[in-house]
Every structure is written in structure tokens, then in C-alpha cells.
Amino acid sequence: MVEAGAQQGRESGLTQGIARLRKWDGIGILIALLILTAALSVATPAFLSQYNLSVVARQASFVGLIALGQTLVLLIGGIDLSVGAAAGLSAIFGSLLLTQTGIDPYMVVPITMLFGLLLGCINGFFVARLGLNPFIVTLASWEIFAGLTLVITKGYPIRPLGEAFRFFGAGSMFGVPVPVVIFLACGAILTYVLNRTRFGRNIYAIGGNREAAALVGIRVWRVELIVFGLAGMFAALAGILYASRMDSGQPSVGEGWLMGAITAAIIGGTSLRGGQGTIPGTILGALLMAVLANGIVLLNVSGYWERVIIGLVVLIAVLVDLVRRR
């Protein structure tokens, strides 16, 4: 009798687990990722090599970090078009800090993150306190940040950054690339914040109904300011890690990351209208985009087609979001 009861309990737990998995918004992207991975494994044996998987994981982590911040902004019903340029400007800032001041390499990353936080808060001030449209504000700051990057560098990279600093972008911890460890750690922290803290609940509340959130006492402007600041901080982290990976602060850092970040968030289940989305979904979305881009290279498909394919993926994701909302 006891064994039968235990067996029934296990079966009940398994059934409930499967039911929760089916209801999870990210199940579709997980299945798509598994199918794409299996297809590429058959099409090209090089895909499953340790080196190639490391390349895919690193690339996913750079864009994925920006996607984490973009997810927060989308959850409150906003958008940040400046994250790619913020990553580039932050990478240059961190590179200059390292090469011109002789600062400890381990201090460069946190200081650069604070610089990115400041850039994001500038956007947040105009959006949250002055009530300007986030699309217009971040479009303008995108141009400003990108322009400042070129003004400072005159189009030339800043290098070398030193072997000690390369650990953050090119090193490994227990066989896992450091950028991947940082990406997953940030994802875990944000998942906890969104699901277990008042700040996380406020983000969903604002995205669901901004007016109602204000009526119940949520300081909407403060949450918005912090969210845009965090988006800038994650962009800066991605930028400086990439600079570490390349051993140089490239003026082109961040170019093309915006579309990848938005796509990763949307196909991961984050709604453009706000109030719906998860960090695990965004992480899977970033992995899917990285696997797709890597597959295009391995299959010797023209790089020009990558932009076409990504554009189609974005369009499909937006249509899926529209259907899900209805």
C-alpha cells in the first residue's frame, strides 16, 4: 500500500510537471532550439565540436546580456534603441580607462557597468521624468552615443588591453567561458528579482496597466528610471566583455546587437505591449539566434542572407505575439 501510494505520488508529480511545462510560454522556443540544433548537427558535424559550441555560447552571451536589459524595458511597455551604441561607447570608455590610467583590470568591468548605468539613467530621465516617447529618446541617444564613440576614437581601435584583462572575455571557469557564466548569473539574478521581489512585481504591473499601477501607489517614474539604467548597465557589461574578448576597444562594438537583442526577447515570449515575458525565455531566444547565425556560417550561406533571415524571424515573432495577445 505504501509503495503504491508512493508510485501514485510520483506519477502525480510527473503529470503536474508536464502540465506546467506545456503552459510555459518558452516551450515553443525550446522546441525550436532543439529542432534547429538537431538539424545542424546532421547537416554539419563541425557544429557539435567543443570549439564551435564555445563560439556559439560566447556570442549568445554578448547579445544575451543586452537582451536581458531590453527585456526589462519591454516589460514596462517601453523600448531602448540605444543599447548597441551604449555598449560601444562603454567599451571605449573601459578601454581608455584601462590603457590611460593603469587601473587594476579587475576594477574596469564594474566601473564600466556604472558608466553604462549612467547612460541608461539619462534615457530614463527623459522618459520617466519628462514624459517623452522612449522610441524618440533612445533613437536620439543612439545617434549621440555612436557619434561620441567616433569622436573619441576617430574610428581607430584602442589596443592592446593586456593579457590580464583578456580573462573576462576569453577565459574559462570550470571549462565554461567566463562571458557565459556572467550571462547565466545575471539571468538567474533577474529571474529572482522579477519573480520574488516587489520591484519585479511593479515592473509587470506597470507593463500591464500603467495608470492602475500609479493608482495603487507604485512610483512609476522611479521604476522606469531604474529599468532604463539597468538596460544601459547590461549593455555596458556586454561591450566591455567583448572588448576583452578581442583585446581591443573597437568603435564598431555593438553594431547589429540591437536587432538581435530585441529579437531574442520577443521570440522568447516578451510582449511588445509590456507586462508579459520571462528571463529564461530571453536566454533561450539569445541561444536560438546564436545557433541560427552560426548555422548560416557553417553552411556557407552568404552573410547577406543573415539579415534577411533575422528580419523574417522578427516578423514571425511579432505576429506570434499578436496572436497570443488576442
N, C-alpha and C positions, 0 to 999 in steps of 0.2 A: 504493500500500500504506500509506504514511504517513497520507494523508488518510483512508483507510478506517478505519485504527486510531484516528485522532483522532475520527472520526464515531462509532465504536462506544463510545469512551470518554465522549463527551458524552451519548450515549443511555443508557449505563450510569449515569452520574451523575444524569441526569434521573429515571431509574427509581428509583434509590435515594432521591432526594429526595422523590418522590411516596410511596414506601413509608413513609418516616419521617413524612411529613405525615399519612398515614392512621392511623398508630399514635399520633399526638399526642393527648392527652386533650382538648385545647382545640379540635380540629377541629369538633366539633359546635356549640360556642358561636360559633365564627367563621362557620359556615354560617348559623346562626340570625340572627346580627347582619347579615350581608349580605342575607338574605331580608327581614328587617324594614326595613332601610334602603331597599331597592328598593321595597317595598310603600308605605312612607310617602312616598317620592319621587313615586310615581304618584298617591297619594291627595291630597297637598297640595304644590303647587310651592314653598311657603314653607319646606319642610323643608331644602332644599339651599341656601338663601340663606346668604351668608357670616355674617351676624349670628346666624342660628339655629344654625348649626354651631358657632359660637363659644360660644353659650349652652350647648349640649349638652356640649361639651368641658369647659367650666369646671365644670359640675355634676358630670360624671363624675369630675373630678379631686378635688373635695372629698370625695365619698363614697368614691372610689377610694383615697385616702390612708388612710382609716380601714380600708378593706378589706384593704390591704396588711398592716397590723398584725394585723388579725383573722386573716388567712391564716396568719401565723406561729404564732398561738395555737392555731388549729385543727390545724396540722401536728403539734403536740406532744400532741394529744388533749384540749386544753382549750377554753375559750370565755371571751370577755370581754364581758359585757353593759354595762360601764360606759363604753365608748368614746365614745358620743354625749354623755353627761354630762361626761366628761373634756374633750371638745372645747369644750363650752360654758363650763366653768369656766376652762379655759386661755385662751379668747378674752377672758373678762372680766379675767383676770389680766394678759394682754398689753395690753389696752385701758387698764387702770388704770395700768400701768407707763408707758405712752406719755403719757397725759394728766396724770398726777400728778407724774412725776419729770422730765419733759423730756428723757428719754434719746434718744439717736440712734435714729431709726426703723429703721435697718438692724440694730440690736442687739436689737430687740424680738422678732423671729422666732426667733433661736437661743436667747434666754433663755426664751421661752415653750416652746420644744421641751424644754429642760431641766426646766422645771416639769412638763410632761406626762410626761417620763421618770420624775420622782419619783412622780407619781400612779400610773403603771403599776407601778413598783417596790413601792409599798405593796401593791397587789394581789398582786404576785409573792411578796412576803414571806409573806403569809398562806397562799398556795397552796403555794409551794415549800418554805418552811422549817417551817411549822406543819402542813402536810398537809391543809388544809381544802379542801372542794369548790370548784372555781373558779366554778361556777354560783352558789352561795350567796354567795361572797365578792364577786364582781363585781356581783351583784344588790344587795347591801348598799351597795357603794361607788357604784353608780349613784345610789341614793337620796341618799347623803351628798353626792356631787359636785353633783347637781342642786339639793339643798337649800341648799348653801353658795352656789351661784350666785344663788339668790333672796334669801338673807340679805344678801349683799354688795350686790346691785343694787336690792333692794326691788321688783324687777320692771321697773325703768326701764333703758333702754339707755344706754350710755356713748358719747358723741359730742360733737363730731366728732373724728376721729382724725388729720386733717390730710392735705393733698394729697400730701405726700411719701410717706406710708405707703400710699397707695392703689395705688402701683405694684405691690405684691406680689399684690394680689387683682384689680386691674382693668387692670394694664398688660400690654404685649405685648413679646415678644422675637422679632425677625425675623418678625413677623406672627402668632406663636403666643402665646396667652395665657400669662402667667407661671405661674399655677397648673398649667396643663397641662405646661409644661416641667419644673416641680418634680416633679409626679406621675410623669412618664415617667422622669426622672432617678432618683428613688427606686426605681421599679420595676426599672430597669436595675441599680442597685447591689444590690438584694436578690436579683435573679436570679443575679448573680455570686456573692454570698455563699452562697446555697443550693446552687449547683452546683459551686463551685470551692473552698470553704473547709471546714476541719474543723468549724467551728461549724455550717455548713449541714448537713453530713452528720450531725452529732449531733442536730439538730432532727428530721430524718427518722427517725433510729434510735430516738429517744425515742417518737415517734408510732407507730412500727411495733411496738415491744415495749419498754416502759419497764423491765421487770425485766432483760431481756437487755442493754439499754444500760448499766444500772448495773453489771452483772456484768463487762462488758468495760472498765470504768474511766471511763465518762462521768459527770461530775458533774452529775447530772440536775437537782438543785435550782438550780445556777448557771445552766444553760441556760434553765430555766423562768423564773427571776428576770429574766434579760436579755430574754427574749421578751416577757414582760408589760410590762417597761419600754419596749421598742420600740413595743408597741401603744399605750401611753399617749403616747409621743413623736409618733407619726404622727397620733394623734387631736388632739393639741395643734397640730400643724402645720396640719391641716385647719381647725381652729377659728379660728386667728389669720389664716389666709389669707382665710377667709370674712368675718371682721370687717373686714379690709382692703378686701375687695370691696364691702361695704355701708357702709363708712366709719363703722361703729359696732359696739360690743360688745353684741350682743343677748342677753338672758337665754335666748332660745329657740334659740340656735345649737346644733346637734347633735340637736335633736328630730327623730326619724324617720330619722336616719342609721344607727342600729344595724341595723335590718332590711335596709336597702339594702346595708350593708357585708357582712353575713353572706350575703345572697342573692348578691351579686357573687362572693364567694369560693366558695360552694357550686356555683353554676351554672358557674363557671369550672373546676370539676374538683377542688376541695379537699374531702376527705372529712371528715365529722363525727367519724369514728373516729380520725383522725390518720394521719400517715405518708404521705399522698398528696395532691399538689396542686402547682401551679406559679404563679409570679407572673404570667407572661404570660396564663394563663387567668383570673386575677383581674382583670387590666386589661381583658380582653375582656368579662368579666362586668359590670364597672362601666360600660363603654361601652354594653352592651346595656340595662342598667337605665336609664341616662340617656336613651337613644334611645326606650325604651318610655314613660317618663314624659313626654318631650317630645311624642311622638306623641299621647298622651292629651290634652294641652293643645291641640295644633294641630287635632285632630279634634273639638274642643269636647265631649269626653266629660266627664261630671261628675267632679270631682276625688275624690268619694267612691269611685268605682269604681277609682281608682288603688290604694288599699289592698287592695281585693278581688283585683285582678289580681296585685299583688306577692305577696300571700299564696298565690295559686294557683301562681305561678312558684316560690316557695319549696317548696311541697309537691311539685311535679313534680320539682324539683331533688333533694330528699331521696329521692324514690322512685328516681330515676335512680342516685343514689349507692348505694342499697341493692342495686339490680340489678347495678351494676358490681362491687360488693364480693363478690357471690355468684358 
